[in-house]
Structures are given as C-alpha cells and as structure tokens.
Amino acid sequence: MAGSDRHLLMTTQDEGEAEIVRGLLHTHGIPAQVVSDITHSVYPLTLDGLGEIRIFVPTGSLHEAREVLAAYRSAAAVPDADAEEKEGPEDAGVQGPER
C-alpha cells in the first residue's frame, strides 16, 4: 500500500483494538496497515499521543471500511437480547445480598 494510495481510517491508543479492526477489515477483503511511531511490545505505554496507532486503508476502500467499522461498533453496542432468556431473570446480572 503506497503512501499516496492510502487514507487514514482511525487512530487508537490500544494495540488490541488496532489488531481487532485490522482483522475485521481483512475478513471483509479490505487491506489495512497498522502504523505507530513506537514499538508497543517494547514501550507498552502511551503519553500525549506518543503511542498513537494509526490504521490506514486504500483510498478506494475508505467508504466500505468506514461502513464495516460502523456496523461492527453498532453491533457491539447492542446488548444481546437473548442473554436474559438464556440465563433466566434470576441470573441476569442481579446479585443477591452479600453474606
């Protein structure tokens, strides 16, 4: 992916999030490049944007990449409606009195 043929999709401070997004885009056939100014395995910290991770995609795939990312984020934000039915109302996050 040449520098002029790519466009910035997003930035993050979390290397895990960057890899999840890269993998998500890859599964949709969109190549993504994860770029950072530091090696996070050596310097696992961020300070004033120093550890910022940038995710680039080909310019021609930017619109599709934004749609994929938006769909993933909206799906992740919606709680599983079936979770309460599977667990039962007594197990749906309600805790009894502490002993």
Backbone torsions as a table, in degrees:
resi	resn	phi	psi	omega
1	MET	NA	107.6	-179.7
2	ALA	-70.5	153.1	-176.5
3	GLY	-56.0	-40.6	-177.3
4	SER	-81.3	-14.3	-179.1
5	ASP	-93.3	4.5	-177.7
6	ARG	-119.0	159.1	-179.0
7	HIS	-137.1	144.3	179.9
8	LEU	-70.3	122.3	177.0
9	LEU	-89.1	-47.2	-177.2
10	MET	-163.8	167.2	172.1
11	THR	-126.7	154.6	177.4
12	THR	-152.5	164.3	174.5
13	GLN	-103.2	-6.7	-172.3
14	ASP	-106.5	114.9	-179.0
15	GLU	-62.7	-35.7	178.0
16	GLY	-62.4	-45.4	178.0
17	GLU	-61.7	-41.5	179.6
18	ALA	-60.3	-41.6	-179.3
19	GLU	-71.2	-35.3	176.3
20	ILE	-63.7	-45.7	179.6
21	VAL	-63.9	-43.7	178.5
22	ARG	-59.1	-45.1	179.1
23	GLY	-65.1	-40.4	178.0
24	LEU	-61.0	-46.6	179.0
25	LEU	-64.1	-40.5	179.8
26	HIS	-60.3	-40.6	179.7
27	THR	-66.1	-21.5	176.8
28	HIS	-96.8	11.0	176.6
29	GLY	77.4	19.4	-179.5
30	ILE	-108.3	114.3	177.1
31	PRO	-69.5	140.2	179.8
32	ALA	-134.1	145.7	178.9
33	GLN	-118.0	124.7	178.7
34	VAL	-99.2	123.5	-174.2
35	VAL	-129.5	136.7	175.1
36	SER	-144.1	154.9	179.3
37	ASP	-82.8	-12.9	178.7
38	ILE	-128.2	161.5	175.3
39	THR	-89.4	110.0	-174.3
40	HIS	-67.4	-25.6	177.6
41	SER	-71.3	-24.2	178.6
42	VAL	-92.9	-42.0	179.9
43	TYR	-121.1	80.1	-174.6
44	PRO	-80.5	53.5	179.3
45	LEU	-145.1	160.8	175.7
46	THR	-127.5	142.7	-178.6
47	LEU	-148.9	115.1	177.7
48	ASP	50.7	43.8	177.9
49	GLY	81.9	-1.7	-178.8
50	LEU	-60.8	-38.5	-177.9
51	GLY	-94.1	16.9	-177.6
52	GLU	-59.6	134.6	178.1
53	ILE	-110.3	130.1	-178.5
54	ARG	-112.2	138.4	178.8
55	ILE	-115.6	120.3	-179.4
56	PHE	-109.4	146.5	174.7
57	VAL	-131.6	161.4	176.0
58	PRO	-59.5	141.4	-177.5
59	THR	-53.5	-40.4	-179.4
60	GLY	-68.5	-15.4	-179.3
61	SER	-105.7	3.8	-174.3
62	LEU	-60.1	-47.1	-177.9
63	HIS	-61.3	-47.1	179.7
64	GLU	-63.5	-40.4	179.2
65	ALA	-62.9	-40.5	177.4
66	ARG	-63.8	-40.3	178.7
67	GLU	-64.8	-44.5	179.0
68	VAL	-60.9	-45.6	-179.2
69	LEU	-65.0	-42.7	179.2
70	ALA	-64.2	-41.9	179.0
71	ALA	-64.2	-40.7	178.6
72	TYR	-64.5	-45.0	-178.9
73	ARG	-65.9	-39.2	-179.8
74	SER	-70.5	-35.5	177.2
75	ALA	-68.3	-36.6	179.8
76	ALA	-71.2	-25.3	-177.4
77	ALA	-84.0	-17.3	-178.3
78	VAL	-88.7	122.0	179.3
79	PRO	-67.0	153.3	179.3
80	ASP	-71.6	110.7	-177.5
81	ALA	-65.4	-26.9	-178.7
82	ASP	-82.8	-11.4	-175.6
83	ALA	-60.2	-42.4	-178.7
84	GLU	-66.6	-39.7	179.4
85	GLU	-65.6	-39.6	-179.3
86	LYS	-67.9	-41.5	-176.8
87	GLU	-81.0	-30.9	-172.4
88	GLY	92.0	151.6	-176.2
89	PRO	-61.3	-29.4	-179.1
90	GLU	-72.9	-18.8	-179.2
91	ASP	-106.5	7.2	-171.6
92	ALA	-83.3	41.5	175.1
93	GLY	93.0	1.9	179.8
94	VAL	-91.6	125.1	-178.4
95	GLN	-101.5	144.9	176.8
96	GLY	-79.9	-179.5	179.8
97	PRO	-66.5	146.4	178.6
98	GLU	-74.5	146.4	-179.8
99	ARG	-106.5	NA	NA
